[in-house]
């Protein structure tokens, strides 16, 4: 019998099944098929797989007339679920095309109108993911690798075929569940998911969600397939497929059913999974969430525990405070945040009391009750609710004010900096950095205030200021700054930046509020401006903090003379110039703008002129350096000495020169005008105008060359505008003779100004060259004097050596010395005065005497002489006089 089984000829089997007179051969055919099944009961060889699949297709055709072929067909399909057999390792690659095509044919067999066959096909596909080996192997064969069938199924597109087969089995629950189970396994692969999406798998499967299924497998398997599609393919494509009204209705119905009647742990998890999918749909403006009533349901669910208003949509619903319900609550808050981005949903948010529900959490944390959330859960919900409030509050300003939200937030912030005992858990995303403190609550609350204040709504800002918000915000800023000194982190830096923004928005354009800010606010701002520029690149947020501080300085100090004078007293202008000297590109523009505004205060220019930077650099020199740096970046054409190289367009950048002539409406600024706001040259010009172009100290000749250009910046800019005007006119019109002459004269004036400035620059450079020559001559004269002095020293040394080695020379030098001394003596003799000899007896040198000299005492008889009336007179004999005489 084994010999007969080994000798089964598959070609003969195929020919037997293809016989047109096969009606009379049914028994023989069935017997032969049993032999085939018995022969390959341990697995199908790769080389025979194509013939086996052909036999399967022939059996499927005969099933339409002869049901007896159902069993052998199922048995053969079952064999396909076993690991394929190979003789060599290379067989897997050699037969890959035939194997992938054969597995694809299995999917096509879903057309067979037999529940047994369809289920067996699905079981076969599921068995692809079973790694167990058969108990007995064919002699001389080895099983293929574990993932071989899975790879071939991907290559053959089996997943797409099975998705399409859902239309055949949609009314057969058992078959549909088996198909979904097979797709559940196949959807683990990204390639299979992409194939499934081609067959509209997301929308097809979503429509089956609310089908009747007592077992609950339908919703479970369908939701997992949808999750796999979202994870392994384009999320946007899946959402687009689910955005039909039918799909949204189906999703809503199954969600409500699980919400109201799902009491098992598994049901709650599945409910939350579907809510996440609904949230993704809510992000798509094209999804009919509002039309289906799903949006209103989600809003009511998010607020029904906080707002005690009966609503038929949630009648009988109760939270169990389990972990799944906790997750549901967070997901509902998240949905509110998503819906706030949809303008069409704002009305529903307002009507269903979302604002009061979220404001319930803006209060100090209290000890939870027995049947309530834990402390950590309540804190997480609180932070999440306040974070969502930051998105909702700007949309519902009237509701925000009617609920006295500003008051609640200010009281909550007061608690945040208070000494009340509280230990933050810091477990959630919104609680980052808040473990053991109240910083997370402070950060979220400030974000809410920032979102409403940034609307610049007069009612909101007036309501805040009337409650003393400016003073309170300054106290909080001082508290955060002190905390930052202890341990600096990104959370504290963000809090400080938000506080500075709030103060800027509240004080801008209001003199009274600036006066409230003035003294205390300036004292707080000074340390921010003194920040070490190296910290700007720390990555923690110092850059944002510094910009916020500068913005606050501009909005809260400038325009109020009290605050300005106090800032000047604190040497604030010096600090700004120190910061400007760093030449940080992003900072220069705002600092120059602040300095220009400050110059309206007459005391400012003296502070700017007094400032000195590194190497005694002056403010004028710094500003001119910034101008040169700006022109270098703009690509303005200059010669190697910094002079004007193009008198027709002296200050035009590369970008301006590359622009074609485009006629513009009168209300649209041209390139020459737009360029003013895109660089800092206009601010540098304005600042130097305030300082005056005369008597600027600390400038080199190169600086004066650049200063000549800056001084005529406005003239050159006017010339650029006229040049653009001329070009635009010539594009569309031909000016009349008088206008053409006027335009030509204007152009010549601009060019003449350029030539005049260039000539002035040349004169400055020539004067510098002449001065350098003079300085060089003076230096050469000094060098000559040094050399001459050195020669004289050398000659004196030579004479000294001569006197020490030649006695005649020494005698001659001695005689000359004596004659010189005698010639220098006074010819008038002092009457009654002592005459002391200046000669040292026995001295044989011709150099000056040393420090030791003998001074004879004045004789007693001359004590009343000419020195008697001086302090040097000896009024009383010295105690040592007798000793000296002896």
TAFEN-V815635 format. One record per run of one state. SS is the DSSP state (a for helix, b for strand, c for the rest). FROM is the first residue (numbers start at 1). TO is the last residue. If there is no record, write none. Layout:
# TAFEN-V815635
ss=SS from=FROM to=TO
ss=SS from=FROM to=TO
This chain:
# TAFEN-V815635
ss=c from=1 to=1
ss=a from=2 to=6
ss=c from=7 to=9
ss=a from=10 to=18
ss=c from=19 to=21
ss=a from=22 to=39
ss=c from=40 to=44
ss=b from=45 to=45
ss=a from=46 to=63
ss=c from=64 to=68
ss=a from=69 to=80
ss=c from=81 to=84
ss=b from=85 to=86
ss=c from=87 to=90
ss=a from=91 to=94
ss=c from=95 to=95
ss=a from=96 to=111
ss=c from=112 to=114
ss=a from=115 to=127
ss=c from=128 to=141
ss=b from=142 to=143
ss=c from=144 to=147
ss=a from=148 to=156
ss=c from=157 to=157
ss=a from=158 to=164
ss=c from=165 to=165
ss=a from=166 to=169
ss=c from=170 to=172
ss=a from=173 to=186
ss=c from=187 to=189
ss=a from=190 to=198
ss=c from=199 to=200
ss=a from=201 to=207
ss=c from=208 to=216
ss=a from=217 to=232
ss=c from=233 to=234
ss=a from=235 to=242
ss=c from=243 to=244
ss=a from=245 to=261
ss=c from=262 to=264
ss=a from=265 to=282
ss=c from=283 to=293
ss=a from=294 to=303
ss=c from=304 to=311
ss=a from=312 to=314
ss=c from=315 to=322
ss=a from=323 to=339
ss=c from=340 to=342
ss=a from=343 to=351
ss=c from=352 to=353
ss=a from=354 to=359
ss=c from=360 to=374
ss=a from=375 to=395
ss=c from=396 to=396
ss=a from=397 to=402
ss=c from=403 to=404
ss=a from=405 to=416
ss=c from=417 to=438
ss=a from=439 to=453
ss=c from=454 to=457
ss=a from=458 to=466
ss=c from=467 to=468
ss=a from=469 to=486
ss=c from=487 to=489
ss=a from=490 to=507
ss=c from=508 to=510
ss=a from=511 to=529
ss=c from=530 to=532
ss=a from=533 to=537
ss=c from=538 to=541
ss=a from=542 to=556
ss=c from=557 to=560
ss=a from=561 to=569
ss=c from=570 to=571
ss=a from=572 to=580
ss=c from=581 to=584
ss=a from=585 to=598
ss=c from=599 to=603
ss=a from=604 to=610
ss=c from=611 to=611
ss=b from=612 to=612
ss=c from=613 to=613
ss=a from=614 to=616
ss=c from=617 to=617
ss=b from=618 to=618
ss=a from=619 to=634
ss=c from=635 to=637
ss=b from=638 to=638
ss=c from=639 to=643
ss=b from=644 to=644
ss=c from=645 to=653
ss=a from=654 to=658
ss=c from=659 to=670
ss=a from=671 to=677
ss=c from=678 to=680
ss=a from=681 to=691
ss=c from=692 to=700
ss=a from=701 to=711
ss=c from=712 to=712
ss=a from=713 to=732
ss=c from=733 to=736
ss=a from=737 to=805
ss=c from=806 to=806
ss=a from=807 to=824
ss=c from=825 to=859
ss=a from=860 to=862
ss=c from=863 to=880
ss=a from=881 to=885
ss=c from=886 to=886
